[in-house]
Amino acid sequence: MFVHSAEGSEFWSALLEKAYAKLNGSYEALSGGSTTEGFEDFTGGVAEMYELKNAPKDLHRIISKALDRGSLLGCSIDISSAFDMEAVTFKKLVKGHAYSVTGLRQVEYHGRQERLIRIRNPWGQVEWTGAWSDSSSEWNDVDSAEKDEMMCKMEDGEFWMSFQEFLRQFSRLEICNLTPDALSQDSISFWTTVMFEGAWRRGSTAGGCRNHPNTFWINPQYKISLLEEDDDPEDDEAACSLLVALMQKDRRRFRRHGDDTHTIGFAVYELPEEYRGGPSIHMKKDFFLRRSSCARSETFINLREVSARIRLPPGEYLIVPSTFEPSKEADFVLRVFTEKQAETGEMDDDVEATFDLEEEISESDIDDSFRSMFAQLSGDDMEISVRELRTILNRVVSKHRDLQTDGFSMESCRAMIGLMDKDGSARLGLLEFQILWNKIRKWLGIFREFDLDKSGCMSSYEMRLALENGGFKLNNKLFQTLVARYADNEIIDFDNFTCCLVKLEVMFKVFQELNKDGTGRIEVNITEWLLLTMCG
């Protein structure tokens, strides 16, 4: 993109160009791109693209409604090589050049209605010379009053052509629908819009497309409730129109680091009756294995934004944005434009924990073999220190040859003692060690259950279900944090899995103790905060 003024004394255009270059990181980052990127960046709107050789049957109606709403429209002619760029055809159309669409009209011509479209060359010169151009003979057969209203015989870059000729001559149409925030006249109507910001993070929320059923469900999910059908007198179908646009952020800025645009798209699923009107939950793998999408982006493509115009019956739907391949990281913006008010929200789990009631046991309940083992391990003081606990656990884990682990760290063992130590001695007695041992056996069973490929370690994508099985429901943000902390190259071994569960249980129990009024909010002073974070 570039801009310049014909007047040598005007500097606003150069300053605008400089500001846009700063936004994208460099002037080099402005090289290349599409009309839609400029439309969106300077208006905040959302764009859709139509290949005119495969134009939908109702394209004329789509253009008419877009113009009524004050949307921006552009069109262009494809080039076959770099030598074609801005080449002028014999009828004075410029190839590889961005034109704007400014109007539609129907006129009485030879006893029939002729559809016309008005196009403008932003150069302000070089106009179409074919049928319905400024000096063409077709205007002689049009009502003079209508002709005077439509015509402006000057070299201003604006011209009329028949709609069918437009479909033949031009290759692509791009429409940018403006958000309600745009500055415009009061008479212009707008779409209702909602925007979500999200992220695909490797190992936690970057699940790839539907071709990857084991990880697709892990992508961010958004619900939209379409409550009211369109007010279109020309359409008898009971349907709701929406425009879904998925944009990946800051890709031009990262291009110089070799990180270009990812291949992205989205799918839309109808929510069945049992999920409607209920609490927000992140849909799991089984939901997608049993259902097909009811709509989706036309293709997955490596553009900054993909969009699709969709018509659906009133109801509740789930939108799942994704990259084509798993493990591709990017921030994204998902925008949904609807003709009627709609209810929307992110489908994410509420943060909660469910603990099994710890069994009330006494020393008499502990069998002799466990008591004997404890006596051998704990030494004369009959208590187990952090170092002794680490030795015990690593010795036990080494006997399970099906587990891949580099052993428990001192930090992990300190966290375990912090969880079980009731008397503040920083050591575990017989009862405390028995309860911890039971927990570890339970966690080992969960770990093996969700080690789906029996590799001895767990995929970070499998970890979310494993944590839920262990009693912890987490949202996307927390899950991203845990994966960043405990996973290594999307893999979690048993000791890190155990450490994660211990830390979660400690923090949830501390919160529950401080949340005495049950409001879900706590207030701590600096000393309490440091004790929690440094010693928790």
Helices and strands as residue ranges (DSSP letters): H 12-24, G 28-30, H 35-43, E 46-51, G 52-54, H 59-68, E 72-76, G 82-84, E 99-109, E 112-120, G 137-141, H 144-150, E 158-162, H 163-169, E 172-177, E 192-200, H 213-216, E 222-226, E 240-248, H 251-255, E 264-270, G 273-275, H 285-289, E 295-296, E 305-312, E 315-323, E 330-338, E 342-346, E 352-353, G 363-365, H 368-378, H 386-399, H 410-420, H 430-450, E 458-459, H 460-469, E 472-473, H 476-486, E 491-492, H 494-514, H 526-535
